[in-house]
C-alpha cells in the first residue's frame, strides 16, 4: 500500500507519522512545496522578538530525520500540480531542478494547509505576511537591513497581537489595525477591553473599526483617512484554505472555502464507475454489493450482486469478500454512505447513478429491457443467479 501525502507541516506530517505507527511496512511519500517540514509556526512571532533567539529551535524535524526515524520519503521544494483520480497519480514539479514527473498512489491524503490573506491594495507588495519559517526570515532580514522604528500590524487576532508584542519588545513603535471594534474577536467586549488596556499600557496604538487603504513607503493610509507611521508592515489578517488542487481534481469545496469531507474525512470524490463499465469489472473479479433493502433487491437487481442492506452493513463488514468492490443502491446516495462505511477507498467504488441508471443504460442497448434487469429470486446475502 502506497500513500502519498500532499503537505508536510502540521497536518500532513502528523498523518504520515501516525500511519507509520499503524503500518510498519507502508510506503509513505510526503510532498512539501516549501523548504521546511514540521516546524513550530506558533513560535514565529517570538523568533522576531528574540524570545526564541536560535532559528534552529523552530525546526522540529528535517526530511533526513523523518526518513531515518520513521522511514518516510519526504520531498521538500516539491509542488503537486494536479491529481489524476482515474490513473491514481499526481503530477509533481521539483522546484529546484525545474523538472516534472508523475507519482502513483493507492491512497492520497490532502493536507495543503492555508495561504495568508493578502488584500488587493495599492502598495501591498511592501507588506510582509508571517506564516512560514521563510516568511520569518524575510521579516528578520528587513528588520536588520532597514532598522525600522515604526511598524503597523494589519489584523488584531492572536497572531497579530503576538507580532505586536514582539515588535514592541524590539523597541518599535507599533500600531495594530483591526477592522472590528475590538481585537480578539472570540472574546466578549468586556474581556477585550482589558486586552486593549494592556496593549495601550505597553505603548501599542490601536486603530479599531478601520482598515488599510494604501501601503506607502513609510506609512499606512487607513480607510478612515488617518495616516499612521509604519516603516515595517506585517499582515496578520487571517488565512484561506489552499483548495486549488482539490478544485481542479473535481472535489467538492464548501461555502467557506474548505474541502468537503464526510465523517471519515473522505472527500466527496470517491471512486465511481459507470454502468457501461460494470460488465468488464465483474468479469475481472470485482464483487458487486447491493445495499438497498431486501424488498428492493427482490423487485429487481443487477445479476451477480450480493444484497447487504445499508442498515446492516456495519455489522456485516466481515462478510465482504477480499478484492475490489462496487456498491450500488437505487440512485447512488446510500451507496456513497456504504463506501464510507467500508472505509477503504482503494478497493471500493460507487456505481454512479445506481440501479436505475444501470437499468436505463442496459435497456438502451436493446429494444426491450434485458431479462437480467427483471426481478429475480435470490437469497439475501448471496449472489443472485437470475
VEXLOFI-888042 format. One record per residue: residue in three letters; x, y, z negated of N, C-alpha, C in turn. Coordinates in steps of 0.05 Angstrom, whole numbers, plus 5000, padded with zeros to 4 digits. Each point is the difference from the previous one (the first is absolute). Layout:
REM VEXLOFI-888042
ALAXYZXYZXYZ...
***
This chain:
REM VEXLOFI-888042
UNK501749765000498350245000501850255000UNK499550175019501550255003498350244994UNK500850164981498550244993501650245008UNK498850195014501350255007498550224984UNK501650174987498950224983500950265012UNK498150175005500550275011500050204977UNK502450104993500250184978501649874977UNK502250134991501749874981500550164975UNK498050174992500450154975498349854978UNK498350144987498749884976498249775008UNK497950055016498149785006501249785016UNK501450065021501249805017502049824986UNK501850124984502049854987498949844977UNK497950104987498649854979498749755012UNK498850035024498849775014502149805007UNK502350105010502149815009501149844977UNK500650134977501249854978498049824987UNK497450084999497949834989499749755018UNK500050045026499849775018502349814996UNK502450114996502349824996499749844974UNK498950124979499549854975498049785004UNK498150045018497949815005500949785019UNK501950075018500949805020503050045005UNK501549814989502950025002501149975029UNK498349885017500949945027498950185022UNK498450204992498750175020502150175015UNK499550045025501650185017498850284998UNK501450194987498950264995501850215012UNK498850165018501450225013498650274993UNK501650194991498950264992501250225018UNK498250155012500950235017499550264985UNK502150174998499750264988501150215019UNK498450205006500850215019502150184988UNK499950044974501950184987502749874994UNK501650154985502749914994500249844973UNK497950014984500149894974497649824994UNK500349814983497849824991499950014970UNK497649954989499749954972501450214983UNK499350265005501350214985498150134980UNK501050154981498450124979498950275009UNK497950005016498950255011498950184978UNK499249894977499050164979502350164987UNK502549925005502250154989501150225017UNK498950035024501150195019500050294989UNK497850104988500150274990502250044978UNK500449794985502050024978502949985010UNK500349895023502650025013500650295009UNK497950135010500450295007500850164976UNK498949944977500650164976502449914985UNK501349795009502549914987499549824976UNK497549944994499449814978501049725008UNK499549925025501349775011502250105018UNK502450014988502250145014501349835022UNK500049744996501349825019497949905020UNK500450065025498249915021499649705000UNK502149864993499949715001497949884981UNK499350164979498049904981497250005012UNK499750125023497450005014499649745016UNK502249875006499949775018500049754984UNK497749874998499649774984501149755013UNK499949985026501049775015501050085027UNK501649835012501050035027499249765017UNK500050035026499449775017501849764994UNK502650054995501849794993499349864974UNK499350174980499349894974497449835002UNK498150105015497549855003500449745015UNK501850015020500749765014501349794983UNK501950094983501449824983498349884978UNK498350164988498449914977497549845009UNK498750115021497449885007499949875028UNK502250015014500149885026498250145020UNK499850274997498350155018501650125023UNK498850005024501350135023498950285002UNK501550194988499150284999501550165021UNK498550135017501150165022499250294998UNK501950174991499450284997500550145027UNK499150255001500350165025498849845024UNK497849864994498749845021497050064999UNK499050105022497250095002498349805016UNK497749924988498149835014498350195018UNK500049955026498650175019497249925005UNK499549735001497449915007499649714991UNK497549924999499349734991498549865023UNK500849765007498649845019498749774985UNK497450044994498649804983499649745015UNK499750005026499649755015502549835000UNK502350135005502649855001501349974973UNK498950154980501150004973502950095000UNK500450235012502750125001499750304993UNK502250124991500250294998502350095017UNK499650245012502150125016501650194981UNK502649965000501750134980502250165014UNK500750234988502150175011502250024978UNK502449935008502450054983500850295004UNK499650174980500450295004503050075003UNK501749844989502950065002501149915027UNK499149785010501049895026498450095024UNK497650124994498250085022499249775017UNK499549774988499149765014497349914990UNK498649855016497449904992499949695004UNK498349874984499749715003497349924987UNK499249755005497549904988500849814977UNK498450014979500349824977497449854996UNK500149744998497649844996499349994970UNK497449934995499149974972497749804999UNK499849874977497749844994498050164983UNK501150154981498450184983501350285002UNK498450205003500950285002498950164977UNK501850134985499250164977500650295007UNK498050174998500350295006500250164974UNK502350134997500450174977501550255009UNK498850155019501450235013500150254982UNK498650004978500150234982498550245011UNK501050234993498650255007502150215009UNK499050205013501750225010499150264986UNK501950184993499250254987498350175018UNK498150144988498350185015501650265005UNK500350075025501450245008498050175016UNK499150224989498050175014501250135024UNK498350055019500850135025500050304996UNK502250114991500250294994502550125013UNK499950255006502550135010502249974980UNK502449925010502349984983500149754982UNK498149825003499949774982502549825003UNK501450025023502449845003502250084980UNK499650234987502050084980499449894972UNK497749854997499349884975500949714999UNK500649904976501149734997498149834984UNK499349765011498549814984501849854981UNK498849864981501649834981498549744996UNK500849805016498749744997502049775000UNK502350035013502049795002502750104989UNK501849814997502750074992501350195020UNK499449955026501150175021498950294997UNK497450024993498950274994501450134977UNK500649854979501450124977502850095008UNK501349845017502650085010499950275014UNK497950045016499850255015499650244981UNK498449964979499550214981502550074985UNK501449794991502650054985502050145018UNK500149925025501950145019499250295003UNK497450065003499150275003500650174975UNK499649884976500650144976503050074997UNK501649815008502950044998501050205020UNK498849995024501050175022498950294998UNK497450024994498750265000500150144973UNK500349844979500050104972497650194996UNK497549895004497650174997499650094971UNK498850234998499350104973497049984995UNK498449975021497149984998499049765016UNK497849894991498849775013497050014998UNK498749895020497149965000499449715003UNK498449894983499149735002497050005009UNK499549895023497350005011498649744991UNK498250034981498549774989500549984970UNK497749994986500249994971499249734988UNK500649795014499549734988502349914983UNK500149744995502149904982502850045012UNK500349945025502750035012500750305002UNK498250165007500550295002500950124973UNK498849924979500750104973502749894991UNK500649755007502649894993502250145015UNK499550065026501950165015500450284988UNK497850134993500250264987501649994975UNK499549804983501449974975503049985005UNK500849845020502849955004501450235015UNK498650145017501250235012500450224979UNK498150024982500350194978502449934983UNK500349754995502349904985502750085014UNK499950025026502450085016500450305000UNK498150154987500350294998498650165022UNK498349875017498650145021497450124988UNK499250235012497450124994498049865018UNK498149854988498349825015497150104999UNK498749995024497150055003498749755009UNK497849934988498449775008497550105014UNK499549915025497750095015498049765001UNK497650054990498049794999497350115009UNK498849865020497550105012497749984980UNK500149814982497949984980500450224979UNK498050024982500250204979501649904976UNK501149765002501649894978502049815012UNK502249944985501849795007498949744990UNK501249785009499249734990497049965002UNK499049975024497149985005498549794983UNK501249774993498549814983499350104972UNK501450204990499550104973497550174998UNK498749984978497850194994501250294998UNK498450205006501150285000501350084974UNK498749924977501150084974502749874995UNK500549765011502649874997502050135019UNK499150065024501950135019500950274990UNK498350134984500850274989502549984983UNK500349784985502449964984502449965017UNK499749865023502249975018500850275012UNK498050155008500650275011501750164980UNK499249994974501450164980502949914997UNK500549745001502749894998501750085024UNK498849995024501550075024500850304998UNK498250174994500650284998502050064978UNK499849854978501950044978502949945008UNK500349825021502649935010500850175024UNK498450205006500850195021498949935028UNK498349805002498849935026497750195007UNK500050115024497850165009497949825013UNK497550034992497849845012498450175019UNK499749905025498450135020497749815006UNK497850034985497749815002497850125017UNK498549815012497850085017500950135026UNK502449935009501050115025501949795012UNK500750045025501849825014501950145017UNK501949855012502050135017498750075027UNK500750245011499150085027502450005019UNK502450064990502450025017502449974982UNK502049865011502649964986502050185014UNK501150194985502050185011502849924991UNK502050155008502849924994500550004970UNK498950184985500550014971497550064984UNK497749935012497450054986497949825012UNK497749994986497649865010497750204998UNK498750035023497650175001497649824993UNK498350094981497849844991497450085015UNK498049834998497550065014498550234988UNK500650074975498750244988501550265005UNK502149985017501650235008502550054983UNK500349874978502450044984502549895013UNK502250114993502649915010501749924976UNK500949754999501649914977502849935009UNK502050074984502849945006500549705000UNK501349915021500649715002502249955020UNK502449994990502349925017500049705006UNK498649854983499749715003497149944998UNK498949845019497249935000499849695001UNK498549894981499649714999497149945002UNK499449795016497249915004499349774982UNK497950034984499049794983497050005001UNK498950015024497150035004498649734996UNK501449795007498849734999501049845024UNK498749775004500849825021497549905015UNK500649905025497949865015501049725007UNK498349805000500849735006501349985028UNK502149855003501249955026498449775014UNK498250075017498349805012500249995031UNK501950145011500350005029500449725011UNK501649844987500649735009497449834999UNK498550024979497549854997498050085021UNK499850275005498050095019500649885028UNK502550025008500749905027499649705002UNK500049864977499649715001497049934999UNK498350204999497149954999498949934973UNK501550064979499049954973498250224990UNK498149944983498150204990501350194981UNK499450255002501050214982497650144988UNK500150044973497850114986499750305003UNK497850114988499350285003502150184987UNK501549904980502050164987502849945011UNK500249855022502549965014501649764993UNK499049834981501549764993499249765017UNK501749805000499449755015497849854984UNK497949925014497849864988500749714995UNK499649914975500649724994497749884984UNK499949744998497949874984501149954972UNK498549844984500749954973502649854997UNK500949875021502649864999502250165014UNK499550265004501950185012500749935029UNK498149865013500349945029498750215017UNK501350075022498950215017497649905015UNK498450195010497749925017501049985028UNK501649795004501049955026501049725001UNK498549824985500949734999499949875027UNK501449785003500049875026497249925008UNK499450045025497449925010500449865027UNK498149825006500149875026497450055015UNK500049995026497750055016498649735007UNK497550015006498549755005501249835022UNK501150145021501049845023502849884993UNK501250074978502649894992499649754983UNK497649954991499549804979500749725010UNK499149935024500549725009502949935000UNK501750185010502949945000501149964972UNK499150174982500949984972499249744988UNK497549915004499149754989501549765012UNK500550025026501549785012502949994989UNK501050234992502750014989500149924970UNK497749934988500049904973498950194979UNK499150245008498950194981497449894989UNK499550044974497549924987498050235000UNK497549945006497950215001498249974976UNK499750224984498450004976497650185003UNK497649894996497650165001499350074971UNK500050264994499550094972497150094996UNK498349945019497150074997498749804981UNK497450044995498549824983499549745014UNK499549784985499349755013497750025019UNK498050164993497750035018500850135027UNK501750204998501050135025501649805016UNK501749854987501749805014498349795014UNK497949914985498249805012498550105024UNK499350264999498550125022501650035026UNK502650004998501750025023502850084992UNK502049865011502750064992501949935022UNK502550084997502049945021501049714995UNK500049845021500849724996502849984988UNK500249814982502649954987500450154975UNK498250184993500450174976499349864975UNK501350074978499549904974498450224985UNK497849924987498450204986500850014970UNK501250224993500650064971498950284995UNK497650024989498750274996501850194985UNK499850255007501750204987499850004970UNK497549974989499650014971501349764986UNK500749795015501349774988503049995006UNK501050185017502749985011502150024978UNK499750184981502050044980500549744984UNK498049854995500349754985500749765017UNK500150045026500649775018502450055018UNK501750184991502450065016501849765004UNK500049824980501749765003499049815021UNK497550045010499049835022500950095027UNK501150245002500950105026502449845010UNK500049915024502249855011502550185004UNK502349875001502450155007499950095029UNK501750205006500150105027498350255004UNK499850095025498650245006497049974997UNK498750224992497150004996498750235016UNK497649965010498350215010497549994984UNK499250224988497450014985498050165016UNK497549924998497950165013497550004984UNK498350215005497450014988498150085023UNK497850144994498150075020501150235019UNK501250214988500950225016502950094992UNK501149894978502850074994500550114972UNK498050114987500450144974500749804978UNK498449794998500649804979502749865005UNK500649965025502649875007502350184992UNK499750265001502150184991500549964970UNK497949974985500349954971501249724996UNK499249815016501249734997503050005006UNK500850145020502850025006501650114977UNK498950214987501350114977500149814977UNK498049834996500049814978502149785005UNK500349925025502149805006502750124994UNK500450265005502450144991502549935014UNK499849895025502449935015499750115028UNK500950255005499650135026501549865022UNK502049834993501549875021498449795014UNK498349854984498749775012497050035004UNK498850224990497150035003499450235018UNK498049965017499150215018496950015000UNK498950235006497150045001499149985029UNK497849855005498949995027498450265005UNK501150175017498950275005497149975010UNK498150134986497250005008498549764991UNK501449804988498649774988498649825019UNK498149854989498549795015498450125023UNK498750234995498350125020501650085025UNK502450114996501650075023500949755015UNK500849804985500849755013497749885016UNK497650014988497749885013499450155026UNK500150274999499450165025502249955020UNK502549994991502249965019499949725013UNK499349804985499749735011497749985019UNK497850144994497749995018500750145026UNK501750215000500650155024501649835020UNK501149784991501649835018498349825017UNK497549964991498149835015497350155002UNK498249885016497450125002498349974975UNK500549794985498649954975502049964978UNK499150054975501849974978501149724998UNK502549984992501349744998498549834979UNK499749745005498749834981501549994974UNK502550065001501650014976499250224981UNK498750215012499150234984497449954986UNK498649785007497549954988500449874972UNK497950004983500349884974500949715002UNK501949934983500949734998500049914971UNK499749754996500149904972502949944992UNK500750094977502649934989499950004970UNK501849864988500250014971501450254991UNK498950134980501250254990502849934990UNK502050155009502749974991501649825018UNK498749875021501549835018499650115028UNK501949945018499850095027497649895014UNK498550175014497749905015500849875025UNK498249825010500749845023498150065024UNK498050184995498150055022500950215019
***
